Amino acid sequence: MTTIPAIFVAMGAAVSIDSVYEVKINHFYSEAAALALEAIGSVRTIHAFWASEKMVQKYDAYLEKAHQIGKKKSPLYGIVFATQYFCVYSGHVKIY
C-alpha cells in the first residue's frame, strides 16, 4: 500500500486551512498598502498637521494584525510536515 494518498489528504487539509489564513493576511496587507498610498499622496497635509506618527501607528497596526494571523500558520505547517515525513519514512520501512 502506498503512502501517497495519505500525503495528498494531509496536504489537502492543510491547503484548505491555510487558504483561509492567507485571505485574512492579504486583506490586512491590502489595507496597509491603501493607507501607505494615501499617505504618500497627501504627504504635505500629513506633514503640516504632524500626523506622520499617527499614520505610522495605523500602518503598524495593520501589519501587526497580519503577523498575528501569520503566527497561526506555524503549527499547521508543523503538523503537515510531520505527517509527510511520517508517511515517507513509514513507506521506506515497508520496503525493507
N, C-alpha and C positions, 0 to 999 in steps of 0.2 A: 504494500500500500504506500502510496506516495504522500509526501507531506506538503506538496504544492497547494492543494485545496485549503489546508489549514492556514497557510501563509496568506492566500488570497482573502479568506474570511477575515483574518486579523487586519489586513491592510484595508479591506473594505469598510470595516467598522471604524478604523482609525481615521480614514479619509472623510467619512460622513461626520464624525465628531469634529475633526479638525476644520472642516469647511465652515462650520458654524462659528468657530472662533475666528477664522480668517475674515469672515464677513464683518464681524464686530470690530476687529482690529482695523480693517480697511475703512470702515465708517469713521473711526476716530482720526485716522491719518488724513482722510479727505477733509474733515472738519478743520484739522490743524493746517492743512495746505490752503484752505479757503481763508483762514484767519491770516496766514502769512501773506497771501496775495493781497488781501485787503490792507494789511499794514504797509506793505511796500507801495501800494497805490496811493496811500494817504500819509506818507511819511512826514510831510510838512505839518499836517494837522496834529499828528501824534507827537511830534517833537514840540510843537507850540504849546500843547496842553500838558506836557510832561507825562504822557500816558504810555511811554515805552515800557516801563516796568510792569504795568498792568497787562499790556499786550503779551509780554514775555511770560507772565504768570498764566494767562489763559492758554497760550501755546503749550507751555509745560504741563498744564493740567490735562490737555488732550493727549499728549504723549505719555503721561503717567497712566491714564486710563487704558491706553493701548498696551502699555507694558504690563499692567496688572492682568489683563486678559491673556497676554502672551505667556505669562508665567504658568498659566493653567495648562499649557501645551506640553510642558516638560514631562510631567508624569504620564501623559498619553503616549509620548514617544518612547518613554522607558518601557511601558507595557508592550508596545508594538515590537520594539527591538528585542526585548526578552523573549517574546513569543516566536519571533522569527529565528533567533538563534537556537531556541529550544527545538523548533521544528527541524532546522537544518542538522543539528547535532544528533537528534533522535533518528533522523534519516540515515546518517552515517553509521550509527550503531547497528541499525538493521542490516546494513551491507556487510559488516564484519561479523 
